Every structure is written in C-alpha cells, then in structure tokens.
C-alpha cells in the first residue's frame, strides 16, 4: 500500500523560514505530478505550489518569490521551502501525489496527513 508522510511544520516568527517534506513509500510504479496545498480555518483548501514530472512549477500568487517547491524522483519526495513567512501563511499544509501503483492500470491521488504551520506576528 502507498503512504505519504509529511514533516517540517511548526511555529515560526514572521519573516522566518520552514522547510516541509513529504515522502511517498509503498508499491509505487510511477509518480506524476506533486503539489502542496493549505487550508486555514474558515477557508477552502487552496493550491500553494505544484511540480510536474518534468519539473515545471507553478505557485499561488500569494507565495511567489517566497516559496520554492522541489522534488527528488530517486527518493520519492517533494519539499516546500518557505521563506519570509507571514501570519497569513498560517494553515495546515497537505502534500498531494498523483501516482500509479504496481498491478494497477490507472493513476490516483494520495494525500498526506497534514502538518500545521503557524506564523506569529
């Protein structure tokens, strides 16, 4: 079975940095796109950053120039480097991985458990 494990969340002062990591493990045949989403209380989940198998990236306007997404295909990981953090970045962050499992013919999405990021003013 496939599992995603997130790490790196925590409490940080405004202007500080955090690095989130998400590792996929299990019977993985191929990984397609990866991404990071976040959800703040009372708000809908939104895409923060995405990265394709070919390393094309896209970012929400609110994080451009501050966040960087990267992937390591050999390790099946996706990271999110977050710099110049603001209080409005406070949310639960989730990684999402689109992948094909061994013995299956189709791709499906897997979600991490979520990690809390809190930015104090």
Residue pairs with C-beta under 8 A, 6 or more apart in sequence:
1 26
1 27
2 24
2 25
2 26
2 27
2 28
2 99
2 101
2 110
3 24
3 25
3 26
3 110
4 22
4 23
4 24
4 95
4 97
4 110
4 111
4 112
4 113
5 22
5 23
5 25
5 112
5 113
6 20
6 21
6 22
6 93
6 94
6 95
6 112
6 113
6 114
6 115
7 20
7 21
7 22
7 23
7 115
8 18
8 19
8 20
8 21
8 115
9 18
9 20
9 93
9 115
9 116
9 117
10 18
10 116
10 117
10 118
11 118
11 119
11 120
12 18
12 85
12 117
12 118
12 119
12 120
13 119
13 120
14 85
14 86
14 87
14 119
14 120
14 121
15 84
15 85
16 85
16 119
17 81
17 82
17 83
17 84
17 85
18 82
18 85
18 117
19 79
19 80
19 81
19 82
20 36
20 79
20 80
20 82
20 93
20 95
20 115
20 117
21 77
21 78
21 79
21 80
22 34
22 36
22 77
22 78
22 79
22 95
22 97
22 112
23 75
23 76
23 77
24 31
24 76
24 77
24 97
24 99
24 110
25 76
26 101
27 101
27 102
27 103
28 76
28 99
28 100
28 101
28 102
29 99
29 100
29 101
29 102
29 104
30 99
30 100
30 107
31 53
31 73
31 76
31 97
31 98
31 99
31 100
32 52
32 53
32 98
32 99
32 100
32 107
33 50
33 51
33 52
33 53
33 97
33 98
34 50
34 51
34 69
34 71
34 78
34 95
34 96
34 97
34 98
35 47
35 48
35 49
35 50
35 51
35 69
35 78
35 95
35 96
36 47
36 48
36 49
36 50
36 69
36 78
36 80
36 93
36 94
36 95
36 96
37 45
37 46
37 47
37 48
37 93
37 94
37 95
37 96
38 45
38 46
38 48
38 89
38 91
38 92
38 93
38 94
38 117
39 45
39 46
39 91
39 92
39 94
40 90
40 91
40 92
43 91
45 94
46 60
47 58
47 60
48 59
48 60
48 63
48 67
48 80
48 93
49 57
49 58
49 59
49 60
49 63
49 67
49 68
49 69
49 80
50 57
50 58
50 69
51 57
51 69
51 70
51 71
51 78
53 73
55 71
57 69
59 67
59 69
62 88
63 82
63 89
66 82
66 83
66 84
66 85
67 80
67 81
67 82
67 83
68 80
68 81
68 83
69 78
69 79
69 80
69 81
70 78
70 79
70 81
71 77
71 78
71 79
72 78
72 79
78 95
78 97
80 93
82 89
82 117
85 117
85 119
86 119
87 119
87 120
87 121
88 119
89 117
89 119
90 117
90 118
90 119
91 117
92 114
92 115
92 116
92 117
93 114
93 115
93 116
93 117
94 111
94 112
94 113
94 114
94 115
95 111
95 112
96 109
96 110
96 111
96 112
97 109
97 110
98 107
98 108
98 109
98 110
99 107
99 108
99 110
100 106
100 107
100 108
101 108
